[in-house]
Amino acid sequence: FPSLLQLLSNVLLWDGIVREDTVRDLGLSKLLNRYLLLNLLNTPPGPDNTEKCNKVVACLPERWFQDLKSGSTLPELLNLCQHLLQ
């Protein structure tokens, strides 16, 4: 998990340099939804899982959420949101 989280963080640092849809595809669709989320789903509920989720969310660029309506999220984050709600 730590290596994948570092890779996600590094990929998302390219936001604003590389096209946003490319960064979102690689960072969210590929890394987050394929690998990190699998790890989160297999971690028992509790403080460790919460800490991991907080670290993932902290990597996300804030500007991606500026124009979203209240209560909505990015399509690539729907699986993470469902996990957080559970």
C-alpha positions in Angstrom: 0.0 0.0 0.0 2.7 2.6 0.8 4.4 2.2 -2.5 1.1 2.4 -4.4 0.2 5.5 -2.5 3.5 7.1 -3.2 3.0 6.3 -6.9 -0.5 7.8 -6.9 0.8 10.9 -5.2 3.6 11.3 -7.8 1.2 10.7 -10.7 -1.2 13.3 -9.4 1.6 15.9 -9.1 1.6 15.9 -12.9 -1.9 17.6 -12.8 -1.5 21.0 -14.5 1.5 19.8 -16.5 0.0 16.8 -18.4 -3.6 16.9 -19.6 -6.1 16.4 -16.8 -7.9 13.5 -18.4 -4.6 11.6 -18.8 -3.7 12.2 -15.1 -7.2 11.2 -13.9 -7.2 8.1 -16.1 -3.8 6.9 -14.9 -4.1 8.0 -11.3 -7.7 7.3 -10.5 -9.0 4.7 -13.0 -5.8 2.7 -13.1 -4.0 3.0 -9.8 -6.7 3.9 -7.4 -9.6 1.8 -8.7 -7.5 -1.3 -9.7 -4.9 -1.5 -6.9 -5.4 0.8 -4.0 -9.1 0.2 -3.6 -8.6 -3.5 -3.7 -6.2 -3.1 -0.7 -8.7 -0.9 1.1 -11.5 -3.3 0.6 -9.4 -6.1 2.0 -8.3 -4.1 5.1 -10.7 -4.7 8.1 -12.8 -1.7 9.1 -11.1 0.3 11.8 -8.5 3.0 12.4 -6.0 1.4 9.9 -8.5 1.5 7.1 -9.6 5.1 8.0 -5.9 6.2 8.0 -5.3 4.7 4.5 -8.5 6.4 3.1 -7.4 9.7 4.6 -4.0 9.4 2.9 -5.6 8.6 -0.5 -8.0 11.5 -0.3 -5.1 13.9 0.8 -3.4 13.1 -2.6 -6.3 14.3 -4.7 -5.9 17.8 -6.2 -8.5 20.2 -4.6 -9.1 22.0 -7.9 -10.8 18.9 -9.3 -13.6 19.4 -6.8 -14.1 23.2 -7.1 -16.9 23.1 -9.8 -18.8 20.1 -8.4 -22.2 20.4 -7.0 -22.7 19.6 -3.3 -23.1 15.9 -2.7 -21.5 14.9 -6.1 -18.0 13.5 -6.9 -15.9 12.6 -9.9 -17.0 9.5 -11.7 -13.7 7.8 -11.1 -14.2 8.2 -7.4 -17.6 6.5 -7.1 -16.1 3.2 -5.9 -14.0 5.0 -3.2 -17.1 7.0 -2.1 -19.1 3.8 -1.8 -16.4 2.2 0.3 -16.2 5.3 2.6 -20.0 5.2 3.1 -19.9 1.6 4.2 
